[in-house]
Amino acid sequence: MITDAQFAAWLGDSSAQRVTLFEVGAKSAGVDVTRYLSTDAFIGSATTPYLAVVAGGLQVTESISMVSEASLSAGDIELYNADGSLDAWLDDVWVNQPVNVFVGDVRWSRADFRQVFAGTVIDIACKSRDRLNLLLTNKLERLNTPVTDVKIGGSATNPDALVPVLLGECHNIAPPQTNPNTNEHAFGGNERLIETRLDGVPRDVTVNLAAGRFTFNAAVGAGQVTCSAQGVRYNGVYVNTISQLVQCLVTQYGKATTRFTAADLDGAQLAAFDAANQQPVGLWLTERTNVLVACQQLASSVGAQLVPSMTGKLRLIQFAIPTSATTEIRPSQQLDDSITIANRTIVAAAVKIGYCRNWTEQDNLQTSLPPAHKAMYGQPWLSVTSVDAGVQATYKLDAEPDLVETCLLRKTDAQAEADRRRDIVKVPRTTYRFEATPDQLLVELGQAVKLFSNRFGLAAGKVGIVTSRTVDWSTLRSTLEVTV
C-alpha cells in the first residue's frame, strides 16, 4: 500500500499513467450487480476487469458556509456508446444505487488506488446518440426520506397523524391523543416523562416508557395537554448530544434500505465532535420531516453541518476560524498567480440565540398559575444576546440581531454559542479562491490551513478553514476557497 506522501508525489508526476475507476451498482434483470468501469484499460483481477468506456473523469464540488449550509455536487459519468453496446443498460435499475470512484496508475495493483468519491446514482440518461450518462448525487441524498411514516391509526381522533419522535429533551410538547376511550397520549420518548400538564397545571399519569405513551390517572375535562419529556435511546442508551442523535437518526430512522450503517460513519471524527460538543439538545418531530433536515437542525445549533468525506464517511464539521494549522499552502502551490478574493462578509456586532424552545405556545392561560409561569408558557423561546460594544460603536451598528433558532436547552450553552458566533462575525471575514497544484487534491473540506501569498496581506500567512473545493479528477485541477 502506497503512503500519503507517495500518493501526493504521484499526483505531481508528469510520467504517471493515470486512470480513474468507477464501481457502480445496478439492478439488472432483478439481480444486484456491480459495473466496473474506467477511463482507460485496467484489469483489476481475472474476475473484475474494468470496461474502458468512461469519457473523461469526475468533477466534484463541495462547500460549507457560516450559516450551516453544506453542499456537494458531482458531475455525470459519461459513457461511450457509439456502437450501441450499452443500450441494454437503459433497462437496468440505476436509481439510488451506490457509486465509488478511485484514482491511481495503470501500473498499480487495485489495492493502491485511492478513493476520491462515494455517492449515489440518480438515474441513467441518454444525452446524445453516442453517449449514456449516469447522473450522480452525493451520498447524503440517501437521507432524504421521512424520519417516520408510522401513523397513530386505531380509534384516535386523528388516525392519520404521525406518531411523534422525540430526540433529546423537549419542553411543553403537545402529545397527540392515541386512544379517546382511555385518554392515552403519545409523546414519542423512551427515557423519561418529566411532567404532564393540562392548561399548564400538572396532572398525574401512568407512563408506558417502552411505547412512549401515557394515560391520565383521573378523568380530565377539555384543555390543552402538554408535557416535558426525554426521548429515544440509541443502542439502548439515552442520548441528547448532537453527534449521538445524528448517528441515531441516520442509522435507525428513515427508509430501511437507505439508512447508513456504521461503515458509512467517520467514527473517530464524530467521536471527537461529540467530545467537543456535549451540549444537551432537543428536537420534537410531529410532521413529515426528512432525516437529513432533522440532522441539519440539530447540527446547526452549534454552527455545524453534515459533510461526507472523500470516501463517503459522514462527518460533522463546525464552521469555526482555527487559530493554528499544520498544513501550509504556499504561492508555489497556487497556479498562475490565480489567487483572488471571492467574498468578504458584512460585520455584525451582536448575535442572538434562541434556546429551550417552548413547543406549545399558550398565551391565554386562565388557570391559577403564577403570572411568571403564564408568561413563560406564552413565549416561544428563551434567548441570549452577545454584543461587542466596541465593534458596535466603530461600525455604527445598533440594529437588534435576528433570533437564531437552535435545539440547545441551557442558557450557559446558548451564551457560549452566541459568544463564539459573535467573535466570527465581528470582523470582516475574507474568502480567498485559487487554482491549486495537484498535490493539494488531498486537502479536505473543513481542514485548517495556513495560506500564503504575495497579495492581499498574506505575505506572513493567515490561518483559515477550507470552505469550498472543486476537483476535476480528469485534469487533476482543483479550485480551493479558504476563509480566514
N, C-alpha and C positions, 0 to 999 in steps of 0.2 A: 504494500500500500504506500503510495507516494505521500509525502508530507505536505503541509500547507505551504511551506517555503518552496518546495519543488513545484507545486502546482502554480504558485504565483510566478515563478520564473518561467514556467512553460507558457503561461499566458502572454508573456512578452517575447517569446522565442519566435523569430521570423521563419525558422526552419520547421516549425511544428506542423504536423499534418492533422488538422483539427476536424472533428466530426461531432455532430450532435445526435444523440439517441433519444427517441420518443417511445415510451412504453404506454400504450393506450388501451383501456378496457373497452369492450363492446359485448353486446349480446347478439350472437349470430345463430339463427335457426333455433332460438331458445336456449342456447348454451353460452355461458360466460367464457370469453376468450380474451387474450391479450395480443394486440397487434404490435409487433416490433418493427419500428420504422427508423430511418436515419437519413442524414443529409448526404452521406457518401457510403460507399461499400464498407461494411463492417460485419464480421462474423463473431457474435458473442460466444457461441458454442455450437456444437453439432445440432443441438435441438432448438436453439434460438437464433437463427440467422436474422439479421436486420434487413428489411426491404428498403433499398435506397430510393425512396420516392418523394422525399421531403424537399420542397423548393425553398431554399433559404433556411434561416434559423428561427429563433423565437425572440420577440421583444416583450419585455415586462416592465411595467411602470407601477411603482408603489409609493405611497406617501402617508405621512401623519401630519397633524396640524395642532395648533394651540387650542382649538375648540373641540378636541377629541373626535375628529373625523378622520378615519383612516380609509385608504382606498388602495386597491390593487387590480390592475387590468393586464391582460395578456393578449397578444395578437393571435391570429389564426395559425393553424398548422396547414400550410398549403401543400397539396399533394399532386404530383404529376399524374395525369390520367388521359393523355392524348390518344392512347390506343384503346381506351375503354376497359382496361383490365381490372379496374377497381369499381366498375359500375355496380357490381353486386353489393358493395358496401353500403349503398344507399338503402338497401333493405334491412341492414342491421340496426339495432337499437344502440345509439350512442349517448342519449340523454342521461346526464348525471353519472357518467362513467368516469373513473379516475384517469388522470394523465400525469406521468412523471417524466421529467426531462433531465438528461445528463450530458455533460460535455467532457471530451477527452481527445486522445490521439489514436489514430487508426492502428498504431503500433502497440498500444497498451492492451493489457487484459481488461476485461469488463470491470473487474473489481477496483481498478484505479480511477474510473470515471467519477466525476463529482456531480451530485445532484444540484440543479440550479432552479428548479421549479416543480411544484406539486400543485395540481389544480383539478378542475372538473370540466368535462366536455359539456357544452350547452347542447350541441347537436351537430349533425353533418350538413353541409350545404354544397351547392354547385354554382360557383360564381362565374364560371366560364365553361365552354365546351370541353376544354382540355385540362381542367383543374377541379379537384374536390377540395373542400375546406372544412377542417374541424374547428369549430368555434369554441373558444376556451373562456373560462372564468376562474376566479380564484377559489380556493378550497373552502373559504368561509360561506360560499353560496350554499353549501350543504346545510347550513344552519338557518336558512330562510324557510323554515317550517314552523307551524304553531307550536308553542310550548306544550299545549294540551288541547285535545278536542273532546275530552270526556264531559258529557252533559249530565245535569242533575237527574233528569228523567223522572220516572215514577209519578206520584200524585202531587208533585211540587207545584206551587203556583205558577212558576216559570220553568217547565221541564227542559226547555231548550237552552237555558242558561248554562254556562260552563262551570264546572266545579273549580273553585278558585285554587291558585297555587300561591303559597306564602313562603317567601325566601327571607331568611334572617328574621328580624323583629320589626313588626309594624304596629302602629298605634291608631286606635279608633277606626278600625276597618268595619265594613258593613257586611257581615257574612250572610249569604242568601239562605232563605228558608228551604229546606230539603224535604220536610215532612210536616204538613199543616196539622195533622192529627196529633203528633207528639211535640209539635213546635221545635223540631230539630233544625239546626243551622250548621252549615259547613264553613269552617274558617281556613281549611287547607293546610294546617300545620300539624306536626307530629311531636313537637318538643314540649310546648307549654302554652296553656291558656292563662294569660296573666290576669285578666279581669273582663267580665261581661257586664254590659250596661243596657238599660232601657231608658232612652232620652237622657243619657248622662248619669243615671243613678245605678249603682252596682246591683246586680241580681245574682242569686245562687243558681248554679247549673251543675249538671252531671256531664263529665267530659269523656269522650272516647278519642284518645290521642291517636290510636292506630288508624282510625278513619278520618281524623281531623275534623270532628264534629262535636256538638254539644246540644243538650236539651235542657230547658228550664225546669227547675225543681217544683215550681208552683205556676199556676196559671197567670199569664200576663195579658194586659189589655193592649190596645193599639199603641204604637210608638216606634221609634227608631232603635233597632237593635244594633249595637256596636260592641266591639271587643278589641283588646290588645293581646297579641299572641306572638309566639315564636314558631318558626316554620319548619321546613322539611329537613330531613337528615341526608347526609351524603356518606355512603359506605357505613351506615349505621351510626354516624356521629353527627350531632347538631353542629352546623357551621353558619357563620354570619360575617365572614370577610369576603372581599370582592373576588380574590383569586379562587377560593374554595367554592363559592357559589357559581362562578363562571364554569369551573370544571364540572360541577354538579349539573348545570344546565346542559352543557354540550354533550355530556356522556349519558345522561339519564332522561332527558326530555326531547321532545320533537319526534319526527318520524324515525322509527326504529332503524330503518335501512340507511339513513343518512347521518345517524349520530356518530360523534367522534368516539374513538377508543383511546386507551392510554398511549397507544403508539402514535396518535395524532397530536399529542401534547408535548411541549417542551417542559418536561417535569422540573428540571433544575431551574429554569428561568422563572416558571410560575411559582416555585417554592421560594425563590429569592424575592419575587414581587410580594408574595404573601408575608414574608418576614418583615419587609419594609412597610407594609400597609395592613396593619392589624385593626384598622377602624371598623367597628361593627356597623352593618348596613341593613336595610330592609327594603323589600320590594313586594308589592301585592298585585297579583295578576288575576283579573276577573274577566277580561275580554280577550279576544283572539290576538295574541302577541307573538311575534316570531322569536325564536331562541336568540337569534343574532341581535335583535332590537333589545331584548331583555338584558343580554350581556353588555351591550353598549351603554345602557342606562346605568348599570352597576359600575362599569369601568370609568365612565365619565365623571363619577362622583369625586375622583381624585385626579382628573385630567389625564386619564389613561385611555387606551384604545386597543382593540384586538387586532393583532397583526400576525400573519403566518410568516414563518421564516422561509428561506430559500428552499428548504427541504419540506415545507408544508407543515411544520410543527407550530401549534398555536402558542402565541406569546401575548403577554400584556405589557405594553410599553407606555410609560407615563411621560407626557411632554414636560421636560424639565431642562433647563440650561445647565450642563455639567460644569463643574469647577476645575476638572482636570481630565486629561486624556492621554493614553499611551500611544495612540495611533496619530501620526502626523501626515498631513498632505501638503507637500512642498510644491513650488511653482513648476518644478521639473515633472510633476505628476499631473499637470494640467495642460491639455493640448492646445497649441496655437494661441496662447495668451487669451483663453476663452472666458476667463472669469468675469462675471458681471453681477450687478445687484438685481435680484429677481423681485424682491419685496422688502418694504420697511413697514413696521407696524405703527399704529397710532397709539400714543401714550395714554394710559389711564392711571388715575391716582388712587382709585378705590375699587374694591371687589366686594360684592355682597353675595353671601352663600345662604341658601335655604336648606334647613336640616330638620330632622324629626317631623316629617310630614304628618299632618292630621288628615287621614284618608277619607274622613266623612265630616264635612263642614256642617256644623249645627249652630246657626247664628240667631236662633229664636227659641232657645230652650225655655220652657215655662216651669220647670221643676225647681225645687228649693235648693239648688246648688249655690255655692258661694259665687259671688259676681266674678271673681278671678277665674274660677273654673269655667264659667259660662263664656267668658271672653276667650279662653284658651281653645274651647271647642269650636269657636266661631271663626278662627283664623286658620288658613291652610298650612302655613309654615311658621316655624321659628326661624330667625335669621340672625346672622352676624355680619358686620361690615368691617373691612380692614382698609384704612386710609393712610396714605403718606402725605402729611400736611405740607412738607417741603415741595414735593412734586406738584401738589395741588396749587400751591402759590406760584411756582415757577412757570407752569404751563397755563395758569389762569383757568383751572378746571373746577367747576362747582356743581356739576350735574350729579344727581343721585344715580348710582350704578343700577343696572337692571339686576334683578334677582336671578341667580344661577341655581336651578333646582338640582338637588343631589339626593342620594339614598342614605346619606350619613345620618346618624342618630344623636351623637353627643355634641354639645356646644364646643368642648375643647378641640375636637377633631375638625369641626366646621371652621373654627377660628384659625387653626393651624393651616387648613387648606386655603382659606381666604388670604392669609398672610403669604403663603407660598405663591399663589397666583398673582397677588399684588406685586411681589418682587419681580415677577416675569414681565408684567405689563407696564411697570412704572418707568421703564426706559425703552427707547425705540429699539426693537429687535430687527436685525438685518439678516436677510436670507441671500446667500451668495450661490450662484449657479455656474457650473463649469463643466467642460468636457474632460473626462479623466482618461488616464492611460490604462492599459489592460490590467495592470496589477491592482487597480482599485475596484475591479469587479467583485472582489471578496469583501468589500465594505458593505455592511448590512444596515438596513433601515433602523433608526433609533440609536445607532452607535455613536459614542462620544469620540470626536476627532479634534485635532488642533490644526487649523487652516492657516496657511501662509500664502502671501502674495506680495508683489511689489506695488500693488494698488490698494486703494480703499482702506488704508490704515492697518493692513495685515502684515506689515514687514516683520513684526515681532511675533506674529501668530496670535490667533484668538481661538478659544475653546468653544465648541458648539456641538450641536446634535444633527445628525443626518436626517433630514426631514423628507427627502424625496430622492429616488433613484430610478433612472430609466436605463435598461440594459438591453442591448441588441447582441445576442449571442452568435449571430452570423458574422458580424463585423468586429466583435469584441470592443465595441464602443459603449461608453456609459456616460450619462449625464447625472451629476450629483448636485443636490442642493443642501447647504449647511446653514443652519440658523444659529446665530451667536447672540 
